[in-house]
Amino acid sequence: MRKLCVIPGDGIGTEVTPVAVRALRRLLPDLQVVEASAGWGYFEQQGNAVPERTLELMRECGAGLFGAVQSPARAVPGYRSAILTLRQQLGLSVNLRPVRSWPGISPRPGIDLMLLRENSECLYIGQEHMASADKAVAQRQITRQACAILAQRAAQVVRQRGARRITLVHKANVLPLTCGLFRDTCRAVLATEGLDGLVDERLVDVAALQLVEQPQRFDVLVTTNLFGDILSDLASYWSGGLATAPSLNWGDGIALAEPVHGSAPDIAGSGRANPIAALLSAALLLRYHWALPEAATCLENAVEGFLNDTQGSDLGTQTTERVAEGVLARLELSQK
């Protein structure tokens, strides 16, 4: 029996996660679901963004679905982003960010790429300090071990996708030690995997430009945490924007699906939250963690069918339930 830990989080997270759970239950009738708490709202109530019980439930289930996180844009004593805490405490060291063209909402057809982002270090270790009254310093950490894990997962994804190209994205011309270690470690691992013939490189600024100009040139991109965060959000434009962008935080025997959009406090509670990113994140969980590619494709096809029939018309104004019913009806038809 498969288990799923659902962490709705903040804002519209409480509205989109139930839709994804409904889809997963339709595909996996024996799915056992438990709910856990985390987020800014929980921190305001309890003084802790991620309780130990949530970490325990995630470890017990081995799979999770996160809704959305709201974080203040200022330093708050004792607070650290819930999703960053979950990634680091649970060893979710790789982040998958697919970008593909969808009918009705994508500005260009024929785009299908996957960005793998190292998910545990870089500037996200949170090591900052005031060196003086006028100087703040942040520490960037890159380790050989984290880069090797990332490259090994990239090799796995490349084989599953039948990828034609692997692009390492870095800034080794300016950061020869940290980015150099990233590049050299990834190249060495991919060579041992017999994939060195597929590997090329881009400086991060050049990669950003080419993702805007010619996104169809890319297949699998592999990069560090901060660069991956920025580039994946940029590339999501081609799949309809952050509202439809999925991701998977991927560890060793544990994974947490997470729609990329934020908590959207301006529409929370209005019934207009778009659940497509949550549904597509659930598909990533099916494909890469539970190794159920047929079920993942079934869910993705249901989303594509809904978007094709509606041509994305007024997607931002459709109710959560209308989108849910449209996708779930197509999912049900595909199973008959």
Buried (B, 14 or more C-beta within 10 A) or exposed (E): EBBBBBBBBBBBBBBBBBBBBBBBEBBBEEBEBBBBBBBBBBBEEEEBBBBEEBBEBBBEBBBBBBBBBBBEEEEEEEBBBBBBBBBBBBBBBBBBBBBBBBBBBBEEEEBBBBBBBBBBBBBBBEEEEEEEEEEEEEEBBBBEEBBBBBBBBBBBBBEEBEBEBBBBBBBBEEBEEBBBBBBBBBBBBBEEBEBEEBBEBBBBEEBBEBBEEEBEEBBBBBBBBBBBBBBBBBBBBBBBBBBBBBBBBBBEEBBBBBBBBBBBEEBBEEEBBBBBBBBBBBBBBBBBBBEBEEBBBBBBBBBBBBBBEBEBEEBEEBEBEBBBBBBBEBBEEBEE
